[in-house]
Amino acid sequence: MRALIALLITALPVLGHAEVMDKEFSLFTVMLWGLLGGLLTFLAARFKPWLLLVLLPVVGSFFYLQLSELMDPYVGPAIASEAGSFYIFISWAASVLVLASGGIGFAMRYRNVKANP
C-alpha cells in the first residue's frame, strides 16, 4: 500500500500538494460555530447556567484550536496570506461573541432575579 501511495505521489505530484487552508476550518464553519455557540451560550447563561459546564469546554476547545493556529508563527502568516484578513477577523470576532453573549446572558439573568424578588 505504501508503495502504491509513493508511486502515485511521485507520478502525480499534485496529489501530494495541499495548501494551508485545505487543512483549516472553512469560513462558514467558523461563522456557524460563532453564531450557534454565542446563541447557545447566551441561552444557557440566561436560563440554565449549569449547562455551561458542558457547553463552554466544547465551544472553547474549537476556538482554542482555531486561534492557536492563527497565533502560530509559521502557520498564522500562511493562513493570513491565503484566506485574508477577513477570515482572521471573523475567527477572533466569533470567539469574542461567544464570551460576550455568555456575559450578557448572565447579566440579564441576575437583573431579572433582582427585579422579581
Backbone atoms as SQL, in Angstrom:
CREATE TABLE atoms (id INTEGER PRIMARY KEY, chain TEXT, resi INTEGER, resn TEXT, atom TEXT, x REAL, y REAL, z REAL);
INSERT INTO atoms VALUES
  (1, 'A', 1, 'MET', 'N', 0.820, -1.187, 0.000),
  (2, 'A', 1, 'MET', 'CA', 0.000, 0.000, 0.000),
  (3, 'A', 1, 'MET', 'C', 0.866, 1.253, 0.000),
  (4, 'A', 2, 'ARG', 'N', 1.947, 1.229, 0.795),
  (5, 'A', 2, 'ARG', 'CA', 2.843, 2.383, 0.836),
  (6, 'A', 2, 'ARG', 'C', 3.519, 2.605, -0.511),
  (7, 'A', 3, 'ALA', 'N', 3.839, 1.509, -1.178),
  (8, 'A', 3, 'ALA', 'CA', 4.476, 1.629, -2.483),
  (9, 'A', 3, 'ALA', 'C', 3.528, 2.266, -3.490),
  (10, 'A', 4, 'LEU', 'N', 2.256, 1.907, -3.429),
  (11, 'A', 4, 'LEU', 'CA', 1.268, 2.486, -4.329),
  (12, 'A', 4, 'LEU', 'C', 1.111, 3.985, -4.074),
  (13, 'A', 5, 'ILE', 'N', 1.055, 4.373, -2.808),
  (14, 'A', 5, 'ILE', 'CA', 0.932, 5.797, -2.475),
  (15, 'A', 5, 'ILE', 'C', 2.172, 6.562, -2.912),
  (16, 'A', 6, 'ALA', 'N', 3.334, 6.008, -2.672),
  (17, 'A', 6, 'ALA', 'CA', 4.576, 6.664, -3.096),
  (18, 'A', 6, 'ALA', 'C', 4.637, 6.787, -4.609),
  (19, 'A', 7, 'LEU', 'N', 4.199, 5.764, -5.333),
  (20, 'A', 7, 'LEU', 'CA', 4.188, 5.806, -6.790),
  (21, 'A', 7, 'LEU', 'C', 3.223, 6.874, -7.300),
  (22, 'A', 8, 'LEU', 'N', 2.041, 6.948, -6.695),
  (23, 'A', 8, 'LEU', 'CA', 1.065, 7.953, -7.133),
  (24, 'A', 8, 'LEU', 'C', 1.550, 9.370, -6.849),
  (25, 'A', 9, 'ILE', 'N', 2.152, 9.591, -5.688),
  (26, 'A', 9, 'ILE', 'CA', 2.645, 10.925, -5.358),
  (27, 'A', 9, 'ILE', 'C', 3.819, 11.296, -6.255),
  (28, 'A', 10, 'THR', 'N', 4.649, 10.321, -6.612),
  (29, 'A', 10, 'THR', 'CA', 5.776, 10.598, -7.497),
  (30, 'A', 10, 'THR', 'C', 5.293, 10.857, -8.921),
  (31, 'A', 11, 'ALA', 'N', 4.306, 10.087, -9.361),
  (32, 'A', 11, 'ALA', 'CA', 3.814, 10.230, -10.726),
  (33, 'A', 11, 'ALA', 'C', 2.936, 11.468, -10.878),
  (34, 'A', 12, 'LEU', 'N', 2.157, 11.739, -9.881),
  (35, 'A', 12, 'LEU', 'CA', 1.241, 12.883, -9.931),
  (36, 'A', 12, 'LEU', 'C', 1.507, 13.772, -8.712),
  (37, 'A', 13, 'PRO', 'N', 2.452, 14.684, -8.793),
  (38, 'A', 13, 'PRO', 'CA', 2.803, 15.475, -7.607),
  (39, 'A', 13, 'PRO', 'C', 1.683, 16.370, -7.105),
  (40, 'A', 14, 'VAL', 'N', 0.710, 16.630, -7.935),
  (41, 'A', 14, 'VAL', 'CA', -0.389, 17.464, -7.474),
  (42, 'A', 14, 'VAL', 'C', -1.200, 16.763, -6.386),
  (43, 'A', 15, 'LEU', 'N', -1.152, 15.437, -6.311),
  (44, 'A', 15, 'LEU', 'CA', -1.851, 14.706, -5.250),
  (45, 'A', 15, 'LEU', 'C', -1.230, 14.963, -3.887),
  (46, 'A', 16, 'GLY', 'N', 0.063, 15.193, -3.851),
  (47, 'A', 16, 'GLY', 'CA', 0.760, 15.420, -2.588),
  (48, 'A', 16, 'GLY', 'C', 0.806, 16.877, -2.186),
  (49, 'A', 17, 'HIS', 'N', 0.299, 17.762, -3.033),
  (50, 'A', 17, 'HIS', 'CA', 0.353, 19.200, -2.762),
  (51, 'A', 17, 'HIS', 'C', -0.962, 19.663, -2.140),
  (52, 'A', 18, 'ALA', 'N', -0.872, 20.220, -0.973),
  (53, 'A', 18, 'ALA', 'CA', -2.064, 20.778, -0.325),
  (54, 'A', 18, 'ALA', 'C', -1.667, 22.096, 0.319),
  (55, 'A', 19, 'GLU', 'N', -2.537, 23.057, 0.223),
  (56, 'A', 19, 'GLU', 'CA', -2.235, 24.354, 0.800),
  (57, 'A', 19, 'GLU', 'C', -2.666, 24.383, 2.258),
  (58, 'A', 20, 'VAL', 'N', -2.374, 25.461, 2.932),
  (59, 'A', 20, 'VAL', 'CA', -2.649, 25.559, 4.363),
  (60, 'A', 20, 'VAL', 'C', -4.154, 25.548, 4.630),
  (61, 'A', 21, 'MET', 'N', -4.920, 26.267, 3.846),
  (62, 'A', 21, 'MET', 'CA', -6.356, 26.375, 4.109),
  (63, 'A', 21, 'MET', 'C', -7.109, 25.085, 3.791),
  (64, 'A', 22, 'ASP', 'N', -6.459, 24.157, 3.123),
  (65, 'A', 22, 'ASP', 'CA', -7.094, 22.854, 2.921),
  (66, 'A', 22, 'ASP', 'C', -7.206, 22.081, 4.222),
  (67, 'A', 23, 'LYS', 'N', -6.381, 22.440, 5.188),
  (68, 'A', 23, 'LYS', 'CA', -6.361, 21.738, 6.472),
  (69, 'A', 23, 'LYS', 'C', -7.062, 22.522, 7.585),
  (70, 'A', 24, 'GLU', 'N', -7.546, 23.695, 7.294),
  (71, 'A', 24, 'GLU', 'CA', -8.171, 24.562, 8.300),
  (72, 'A', 24, 'GLU', 'C', -9.690, 24.530, 8.157),
  (73, 'A', 25, 'PHE', 'N', -10.354, 25.043, 9.178),
  (74, 'A', 25, 'PHE', 'CA', -11.811, 25.157, 9.126),
  (75, 'A', 25, 'PHE', 'C', -12.200, 26.223, 8.113),
  (76, 'A', 26, 'SER', 'N', -13.312, 26.010, 7.427),
  (77, 'A', 26, 'SER', 'CA', -13.761, 26.988, 6.446),
  (78, 'A', 26, 'SER', 'C', -14.353, 28.204, 7.155),
  (79, 'A', 27, 'LEU', 'N', -14.513, 29.270, 6.412),
  (80, 'A', 27, 'LEU', 'CA', -15.093, 30.491, 6.965),
  (81, 'A', 27, 'LEU', 'C', -16.520, 30.234, 7.445),
  (82, 'A', 28, 'PHE', 'N', -17.269, 29.460, 6.682),
  (83, 'A', 28, 'PHE', 'CA', -18.642, 29.127, 7.063),
  (84, 'A', 28, 'PHE', 'C', -18.676, 28.357, 8.385),
  (85, 'A', 29, 'THR', 'N', -17.751, 27.440, 8.567),
  (86, 'A', 29, 'THR', 'CA', -17.689, 26.657, 9.807),
  (87, 'A', 29, 'THR', 'C', -17.386, 27.545, 11.004),
  (88, 'A', 30, 'VAL', 'N', -16.433, 28.458, 10.837),
  (89, 'A', 30, 'VAL', 'CA', -16.077, 29.353, 11.938),
  (90, 'A', 30, 'VAL', 'C', -17.256, 30.267, 12.273),
  (91, 'A', 31, 'MET', 'N', -17.927, 30.787, 11.248),
  (92, 'A', 31, 'MET', 'CA', -19.081, 31.655, 11.493),
  (93, 'A', 31, 'MET', 'C', -20.222, 30.887, 12.142),
  (94, 'A', 32, 'LEU', 'N', -20.447, 29.661, 11.705),
  (95, 'A', 32, 'LEU', 'CA', -21.517, 28.842, 12.282),
  (96, 'A', 32, 'LEU', 'C', -21.240, 28.515, 13.741),
  (97, 'A', 33, 'TRP', 'N', -19.989, 28.140, 14.063),
  (98, 'A', 33, 'TRP', 'CA', -19.625, 27.873, 15.458),
  (99, 'A', 33, 'TRP', 'C', -19.773, 29.134, 16.291),
  (100, 'A', 34, 'GLY', 'N', -19.416, 30.275, 15.729),
  (101, 'A', 34, 'GLY', 'CA', -19.540, 31.528, 16.472),
  (102, 'A', 34, 'GLY', 'C', -20.985, 31.891, 16.749),
  (103, 'A', 35, 'LEU', 'N', -21.833, 31.807, 15.716),
  (104, 'A', 35, 'LEU', 'CA', -23.240, 32.185, 15.892),
  (105, 'A', 35, 'LEU', 'C', -23.992, 31.190, 16.774),
  (106, 'A', 36, 'LEU', 'N', -23.858, 29.902, 16.486),
  (107, 'A', 36, 'LEU', 'CA', -24.555, 28.906, 17.303),
  (108, 'A', 36, 'LEU', 'C', -23.980, 28.835, 18.714),
  (109, 'A', 37, 'GLY', 'N', -22.667, 28.927, 18.825),
  (110, 'A', 37, 'GLY', 'CA', -22.048, 28.930, 20.146),
  (111, 'A', 37, 'GLY', 'C', -22.469, 30.135, 20.965),
  (112, 'A', 38, 'GLY', 'N', -22.543, 31.299, 20.311),
  (113, 'A', 38, 'GLY', 'CA', -22.993, 32.505, 21.003),
  (114, 'A', 38, 'GLY', 'C', -24.441, 32.403, 21.450),
  (115, 'A', 39, 'LEU', 'N', -25.287, 31.896, 20.560),
  (116, 'A', 39, 'LEU', 'CA', -26.706, 31.749, 20.903),
  (117, 'A', 39, 'LEU', 'C', -26.899, 30.741, 22.034),
  (118, 'A', 40, 'LEU', 'N', -26.246, 29.597, 21.942),
  (119, 'A', 40, 'LEU', 'CA', -26.399, 28.583, 22.982),
  (120, 'A', 40, 'LEU', 'C', -25.791, 29.030, 24.306),
  (121, 'A', 41, 'THR', 'N', -24.673, 29.754, 24.243),
  (122, 'A', 41, 'THR', 'CA', -24.067, 30.264, 25.468),
  (123, 'A', 41, 'THR', 'C', -24.965, 31.298, 26.125),
  (124, 'A', 42, 'PHE', 'N', -25.565, 32.168, 25.319),
  (125, 'A', 42, 'PHE', 'CA', -26.497, 33.162, 25.865),
  (126, 'A', 42, 'PHE', 'C', -27.682, 32.480, 26.534),
  (127, 'A', 43, 'LEU', 'N', -28.283, 31.522, 25.825),
  (128, 'A', 43, 'LEU', 'CA', -29.460, 30.844, 26.383),
  (129, 'A', 43, 'LEU', 'C', -29.110, 30.043, 27.628),
  (130, 'A', 44, 'ALA', 'N', -27.962, 29.390, 27.620),
  (131, 'A', 44, 'ALA', 'CA', -27.564, 28.613, 28.801),
  (132, 'A', 44, 'ALA', 'C', -27.286, 29.535, 29.983),
  (133, 'A', 45, 'ALA', 'N', -26.593, 30.642, 29.756),
  (134, 'A', 45, 'ALA', 'CA', -26.299, 31.570, 30.854),
  (135, 'A', 45, 'ALA', 'C', -27.569, 32.235, 31.357),
  (136, 'A', 46, 'ARG', 'N', -28.523, 32.446, 30.499),
  (137, 'A', 46, 'ARG', 'CA', -29.759, 33.132, 30.872),
  (138, 'A', 46, 'ARG', 'C', -30.710, 32.227, 31.647),
  (139, 'A', 47, 'PHE', 'N', -30.839, 30.968, 31.200),
  (140, 'A', 47, 'PHE', 'CA', -31.857, 30.108, 31.782),
  (141, 'A', 47, 'PHE', 'C', -31.306, 28.936, 32.599),
  (142, 'A', 48, 'LYS', 'N', -30.268, 28.283, 32.154),
  (143, 'A', 48, 'LYS', 'CA', -29.714, 27.102, 32.834),
  (144, 'A', 48, 'LYS', 'C', -28.191, 27.222, 32.905),
  (145, 'A', 49, 'PRO', 'N', -27.649, 27.957, 33.870),
  (146, 'A', 49, 'PRO', 'CA', -26.194, 28.157, 33.922),
  (147, 'A', 49, 'PRO', 'C', -25.386, 26.873, 34.104),
  (148, 'A', 50, 'TRP', 'N', -25.955, 25.834, 34.643),
  (149, 'A', 50, 'TRP', 'CA', -25.210, 24.589, 34.825),
  (150, 'A', 50, 'TRP', 'C', -24.878, 23.946, 33.478),
  (151, 'A', 51, 'LEU', 'N', -25.625, 24.278, 32.416),
  (152, 'A', 51, 'LEU', 'CA', -25.315, 23.748, 31.090),
  (153, 'A', 51, 'LEU', 'C', -24.010, 24.306, 30.532),
  (154, 'A', 52, 'LEU', 'N', -23.550, 25.410, 31.095),
  (155, 'A', 52, 'LEU', 'CA', -22.280, 25.983, 30.648),
  (156, 'A', 52, 'LEU', 'C', -21.103, 25.073, 30.963),
  (157, 'A', 53, 'LEU', 'N', -21.261, 24.206, 31.949),
  (158, 'A', 53, 'LEU', 'CA', -20.206, 23.250, 32.279),
  (159, 'A', 53, 'LEU', 'C', -19.951, 22.269, 31.132),
  (160, 'A', 54, 'VAL', 'N', -20.941, 22.042, 30.313),
  (161, 'A', 54, 'VAL', 'CA', -20.798, 21.171, 29.152),
  (162, 'A', 54, 'VAL', 'C', -20.517, 21.991, 27.894),
  (163, 'A', 55, 'LEU', 'N', -21.209, 23.100, 27.754),
  (164, 'A', 55, 'LEU', 'CA', -21.152, 23.881, 26.519),
  (165, 'A', 55, 'LEU', 'C', -19.829, 24.614, 26.336),
  (166, 'A', 56, 'LEU', 'N', -19.345, 25.268, 27.368),
  (167, 'A', 56, 'LEU', 'CA', -18.138, 26.071, 27.215),
  (168, 'A', 56, 'LEU', 'C', -16.881, 25.255, 26.900),
  (169, 'A', 57, 'PRO', 'N', -16.667, 24.080, 27.467),
  (170, 'A', 57, 'PRO', 'CA', -15.492, 23.308, 27.036),
  (171, 'A', 57, 'PRO', 'C', -15.546, 22.878, 25.566),
  (172, 'A', 58, 'VAL', 'N', -16.734, 22.568, 25.075),
  (173, 'A', 58, 'VAL', 'CA', -16.851, 22.149, 23.674),
  (174, 'A', 58, 'VAL', 'C', -16.571, 23.323, 22.741),
  (175, 'A', 59, 'VAL', 'N', -17.264, 24.429, 22.958),
  (176, 'A', 59, 'VAL', 'CA', -17.073, 25.609, 22.109),
  (177, 'A', 59, 'VAL', 'C', -15.685, 26.201, 22.332),
  (178, 'A', 60, 'GLY', 'N', -15.228, 26.196, 23.564),
  (179, 'A', 60, 'GLY', 'CA', -13.912, 26.737, 23.869),
  (180, 'A', 60, 'GLY', 'C', -12.786, 25.941, 23.227),
  (181, 'A', 61, 'SER', 'N', -12.928, 24.630, 23.163),
  (182, 'A', 61, 'SER', 'CA', -11.878, 23.828, 22.528),
  (183, 'A', 61, 'SER', 'C', -11.816, 24.085, 21.027),
  (184, 'A', 62, 'PHE', 'N', -12.982, 24.306, 20.399),
  (185, 'A', 62, 'PHE', 'CA', -12.973, 24.649, 18.974),
  (186, 'A', 62, 'PHE', 'C', -12.218, 25.953, 18.739),
  (187, 'A', 63, 'PHE', 'N', -12.543, 26.977, 19.528),
  (188, 'A', 63, 'PHE', 'CA', -11.888, 28.266, 19.326),
  (189, 'A', 63, 'PHE', 'C', -10.434, 28.244, 19.794),
  (190, 'A', 64, 'TYR', 'N', -10.103, 27.416, 20.760),
  (191, 'A', 64, 'TYR', 'CA', -8.703, 27.274, 21.150),
  (192, 'A', 64, 'TYR', 'C', -7.877, 26.712, 19.992),
  (193, 'A', 65, 'LEU', 'N', -8.399, 25.681, 19.348),
  (194, 'A', 65, 'LEU', 'CA', -7.697, 25.112, 18.200),
  (195, 'A', 65, 'LEU', 'C', -7.585, 26.114, 17.063),
  (196, 'A', 66, 'GLN', 'N', -8.653, 26.835, 16.807),
  (197, 'A', 66, 'GLN', 'CA', -8.670, 27.812, 15.714),
  (198, 'A', 66, 'GLN', 'C', -7.673, 28.943, 15.981),
  (199, 'A', 67, 'LEU', 'N', -7.739, 29.527, 17.149),
  (200, 'A', 67, 'LEU', 'CA', -6.895, 30.685, 17.444),
  (201, 'A', 67, 'LEU', 'C', -5.439, 30.299, 17.692),
  (202, 'A', 68, 'SER', 'N', -5.188, 29.089, 18.172),
  (203, 'A', 68, 'SER', 'CA', -3.796, 28.676, 18.362),
  (204, 'A', 68, 'SER', 'C', -3.087, 28.524, 17.019),
  (205, 'A', 69, 'GLU', 'N', -3.802, 28.105, 16.001),
  (206, 'A', 69, 'GLU', 'CA', -3.179, 28.030, 14.684),
  (207, 'A', 69, 'GLU', 'C', -3.002, 29.407, 14.068),
  (208, 'A', 70, 'LEU', 'N', -3.901, 30.325, 14.351),
  (209, 'A', 70, 'LEU', 'CA', -3.729, 31.694, 13.856),
  (210, 'A', 70, 'LEU', 'C', -2.551, 32.382, 14.528),
  (211, 'A', 71, 'MET', 'N', -2.279, 32.030, 15.784),
  (212, 'A', 71, 'MET', 'CA', -1.186, 32.656, 16.525),
  (213, 'A', 71, 'MET', 'C', 0.159, 31.971, 16.290),
  (214, 'A', 72, 'ASP', 'N', 0.168, 30.830, 15.618),
  (215, 'A', 72, 'ASP', 'CA', 1.410, 30.128, 15.334),
  (216, 'A', 72, 'ASP', 'C', 2.293, 30.980, 14.422),
  (217, 'A', 73, 'PRO', 'N', 3.594, 31.086, 14.717),
  (218, 'A', 73, 'PRO', 'CA', 4.440, 31.960, 13.914),
  (219, 'A', 73, 'PRO', 'C', 4.681, 31.466, 12.487),
  (220, 'A', 74, 'TYR', 'N', 4.423, 30.208, 12.200),
  (221, 'A', 74, 'TYR', 'CA', 4.630, 29.690, 10.856),
  (222, 'A', 74, 'TYR', 'C', 3.315, 29.507, 10.106),
  (223, 'A', 75, 'VAL', 'N', 2.312, 28.997, 10.787),
  (224, 'A', 75, 'VAL', 'CA', 1.031, 28.728, 10.133),
  (225, 'A', 75, 'VAL', 'C', 0.188, 30.000, 10.022),
  (226, 'A', 76, 'GLY', 'N', 0.245, 30.845, 11.028),
  (227, 'A', 76, 'GLY', 'CA', -0.567, 32.061, 11.034),
  (228, 'A', 76, 'GLY', 'C', -0.368, 32.963, 9.831),
  (229, 'A', 77, 'PRO', 'N', 0.873, 33.323, 9.473),
  (230, 'A', 77, 'PRO', 'CA', 1.067, 34.147, 8.279),
  (231, 'A', 77, 'PRO', 'C', 0.627, 33.458, 6.981),
  (232, 'A', 78, 'ALA', 'N', 0.767, 32.140, 6.925),
  (233, 'A', 78, 'ALA', 'CA', 0.313, 31.415, 5.738),
  (234, 'A', 78, 'ALA', 'C', -1.209, 31.466, 5.624),
  (235, 'A', 79, 'ILE', 'N', -1.890, 31.360, 6.751),
  (236, 'A', 79, 'ILE', 'CA', -3.353, 31.478, 6.749),
  (237, 'A', 79, 'ILE', 'C', -3.752, 32.885, 6.335),
  (238, 'A', 80, 'ALA', 'N', -3.057, 33.880, 6.862),
  (239, 'A', 80, 'ALA', 'CA', -3.376, 35.268, 6.528),
  (240, 'A', 80, 'ALA', 'C', -3.167, 35.547, 5.045),
  (241, 'A', 81, 'SER', 'N', -2.138, 34.969, 4.458),
  (242, 'A', 81, 'SER', 'CA', -1.894, 35.229, 3.035),
  (243, 'A', 81, 'SER', 'C', -2.875, 34.481, 2.144),
  (244, 'A', 82, 'GLU', 'N', -3.341, 33.297, 2.572),
  (245, 'A', 82, 'GLU', 'CA', -4.278, 32.541, 1.745),
  (246, 'A', 82, 'GLU', 'C', -5.726, 32.958, 1.958),
  (247, 'A', 83, 'ALA', 'N', -6.131, 33.127, 3.201),
  (248, 'A', 83, 'ALA', 'CA', -7.545, 33.390, 3.489),
  (249, 'A', 83, 'ALA', 'C', -7.864, 34.874, 3.574),
  (250, 'A', 84, 'GLY', 'N', -6.888, 35.680, 3.944),
  (251, 'A', 84, 'GLY', 'CA', -7.120, 37.113, 4.037),
  (252, 'A', 84, 'GLY', 'C', -7.438, 37.553, 5.455),
  (253, 'A', 85, 'SER', 'N', -7.492, 38.846, 5.614),
  (254, 'A', 85, 'SER', 'CA', -7.710, 39.410, 6.945),
  (255, 'A', 85, 'SER', 'C', -9.156, 39.233, 7.418),
  (256, 'A', 86, 'PHE', 'N', -10.104, 39.073, 6.509),
  (257, 'A', 86, 'PHE', 'CA', -11.496, 38.876, 6.912),
  (258, 'A', 86, 'PHE', 'C', -11.655, 37.563, 7.674),
  (259, 'A', 87, 'TYR', 'N', -10.966, 36.526, 7.238),
  (260, 'A', 87, 'TYR', 'CA', -11.006, 35.228, 7.924),
  (261, 'A', 87, 'TYR', 'C', -10.454, 35.351, 9.334),
  (262, 'A', 88, 'ILE', 'N', -9.366, 36.068, 9.480),
  (263, 'A', 88, 'ILE', 'CA', -8.770, 36.259, 10.803),
  (264, 'A', 88, 'ILE', 'C', -9.696, 37.081, 11.688),
  (265, 'A', 89, 'PHE', 'N', -10.295, 38.127, 11.125),
  (266, 'A', 89, 'PHE', 'CA', -11.230, 38.951, 11.891),
  (267, 'A', 89, 'PHE', 'C', -12.426, 38.132, 12.368),
  (268, 'A', 90, 'ILE', 'N', -12.992, 37.331, 11.491),
  (269, 'A', 90, 'ILE', 'CA', -14.148, 36.506, 11.861),
  (270, 'A', 90, 'ILE', 'C', -13.759, 35.485, 12.925),
  (271, 'A', 91, 'SER', 'N', -12.561, 34.931, 12.835),
  (272, 'A', 91, 'SER', 'CA', -12.124, 33.949, 13.837),
  (273, 'A', 91, 'SER', 'C', -12.058, 34.577, 15.221),
  (274, 'A', 92, 'TRP', 'N', -11.487, 35.770, 15.311),
  (275, 'A', 92, 'TRP', 'CA', -11.403, 36.451, 16.605),
  (276, 'A', 92, 'TRP', 'C', -12.769, 36.968, 17.053),
  (277, 'A', 93, 'ALA', 'N', -13.539, 37.520, 16.128),
  (278, 'A', 93, 'ALA', 'CA', -14.848, 38.078, 16.488),
  (279, 'A', 93, 'ALA', 'C', -15.814, 36.992, 16.954),
  (280, 'A', 94, 'ALA', 'N', -15.748, 35.820, 16.366),
  (281, 'A', 94, 'ALA', 'CA', -16.648, 34.736, 16.773),
  (282, 'A', 94, 'ALA', 'C', -16.346, 34.280, 18.197),
  (283, 'A', 95, 'SER', 'N', -15.074, 34.208, 18.543),
  (284, 'A', 95, 'SER', 'CA', -14.749, 33.795, 19.911),
  (285, 'A', 95, 'SER', 'C', -15.138, 34.871, 20.919),
  (286, 'A', 96, 'VAL', 'N', -14.976, 36.132, 20.556),
  (287, 'A', 96, 'VAL', 'CA', -15.400, 37.225, 21.438),
  (288, 'A', 96, 'VAL', 'C', -16.922, 37.236, 21.561),
  (289, 'A', 97, 'LEU', 'N', -17.626, 36.926, 20.470),
  (290, 'A', 97, 'LEU', 'CA', -19.088, 36.874, 20.502),
  (291, 'A', 97, 'LEU', 'C', -19.585, 35.826, 21.494),
  (292, 'A', 98, 'VAL', 'N', -18.934, 34.674, 21.529),
  (293, 'A', 98, 'VAL', 'CA', -19.338, 33.615, 22.461),
  (294, 'A', 98, 'VAL', 'C', -19.152, 34.081, 23.906),
  (295, 'A', 99, 'LEU', 'N', -18.019, 34.685, 24.196),
  (296, 'A', 99, 'LEU', 'CA', -17.773, 35.168, 25.563),
  (297, 'A', 99, 'LEU', 'C', -18.720, 36.305, 25.941),
  (298, 'A', 100, 'ALA', 'N', -18.930, 37.235, 25.015),
  (299, 'A', 100, 'ALA', 'CA', -19.806, 38.374, 25.299),
  (300, 'A', 100, 'ALA', 'C', -21.257, 37.939, 25.467),
  (301, 'A', 101, 'SER', 'N', -21.701, 36.994, 24.665),
  (302, 'A', 101, 'SER', 'CA', -23.091, 36.544, 24.796),
  (303, 'A', 101, 'SER', 'C', -23.316, 35.821, 26.112),
  (304, 'A', 102, 'GLY', 'N', -22.308, 35.098, 26.587),
  (305, 'A', 102, 'GLY', 'CA', -22.429, 34.479, 27.911),
  (306, 'A', 102, 'GLY', 'C', -22.513, 35.521, 29.009),
  (307, 'A', 103, 'GLY', 'N', -21.708, 36.572, 28.910),
  (308, 'A', 103, 'GLY', 'CA', -21.764, 37.658, 29.893),
  (309, 'A', 103, 'GLY', 'C', -23.088, 38.398, 29.862),
  (310, 'A', 104, 'ILE', 'N', -23.608, 38.638, 28.675),
  (311, 'A', 104, 'ILE', 'CA', -24.908, 39.316, 28.554),
  (312, 'A', 104, 'ILE', 'C', -26.017, 38.432, 29.116),
  (313, 'A', 105, 'GLY', 'N', -25.935, 37.128, 28.871),
  (314, 'A', 105, 'GLY', 'CA', -26.937, 36.207, 29.419),
  (315, 'A', 105, 'GLY', 'C', -26.926, 36.193, 30.935),
  (316, 'A', 106, 'PHE', 'N', -25.722, 36.182, 31.533),
  (317, 'A', 106, 'PHE', 'CA', -25.631, 36.245, 32.999),
  (318, 'A', 106, 'PHE', 'C', -26.166, 37.569, 33.524),
  (319, 'A', 107, 'ALA', 'N', -25.841, 38.673, 32.858),
  (320, 'A', 107, 'ALA', 'CA', -26.313, 39.978, 33.306),
  (321, 'A', 107, 'ALA', 'C', -27.835, 40.058, 33.259),
  (322, 'A', 108, 'MET', 'N', -28.429, 39.529, 32.197),
  (323, 'A', 108, 'MET', 'CA', -29.898, 39.538, 32.106),
  (324, 'A', 108, 'MET', 'C', -30.519, 38.619, 33.148),
  (325, 'A', 109, 'ARG', 'N', -29.855, 37.517, 33.447),
  (326, 'A', 109, 'ARG', 'CA', -30.383, 36.597, 34.456),
  (327, 'A', 109, 'ARG', 'C', -30.404, 37.249, 35.827),
  (328, 'A', 110, 'TYR', 'N', -29.305, 37.862, 36.219),
  (329, 'A', 110, 'TYR', 'CA', -29.238, 38.462, 37.558),
  (330, 'A', 110, 'TYR', 'C', -30.036, 39.754, 37.639),
  (331, 'A', 111, 'ARG', 'N', -30.197, 40.452, 36.552),
  (332, 'A', 111, 'ARG', 'CA', -31.063, 41.642, 36.538),
  (333, 'A', 111, 'ARG', 'C', -32.514, 41.212, 36.734),
  (334, 'A', 112, 'ASN', 'N', -32.907, 40.119, 36.094),
  (335, 'A', 112, 'ASN', 'CA', -34.270, 39.615, 36.217),
  (336, 'A', 112, 'ASN', 'C', -34.519, 39.060, 37.615),
  (337, 'A', 113, 'VAL', 'N', -33.532, 38.431, 38.210),
  (338, 'A', 113, 'VAL', 'CA', -33.679, 37.879, 39.568),
  (339, 'A', 113, 'VAL', 'C', -33.870, 39.000, 40.568),
  (340, 'A', 114, 'LYS', 'N', -33.116, 40.084, 40.440),
  (341, 'A', 114, 'LYS', 'CA', -33.242, 41.203, 41.370),
  (342, 'A', 114, 'LYS', 'C', -34.553, 41.971, 41.170),
  (343, 'A', 115, 'ALA', 'N', -35.077, 41.964, 39.959),
  (344, 'A', 115, 'ALA', 'CA', -36.332, 42.667, 39.679),
  (345, 'A', 115, 'ALA', 'C', -37.533, 41.911, 40.220),
  (346, 'A', 116, 'ASN', 'N', -37.462, 40.579, 40.278),
  (347, 'A', 116, 'ASN', 'CA', -38.550, 39.748, 40.781),
  (348, 'A', 116, 'ASN', 'C', -38.118, 39.044, 42.064),
  (349, 'A', 117, 'PRO', 'N', -38.252, 39.687, 43.218),
  (350, 'A', 117, 'PRO', 'CA', -37.798, 39.058, 44.467),
  (351, 'A', 117, 'PRO', 'C', -38.669, 37.923, 44.925);
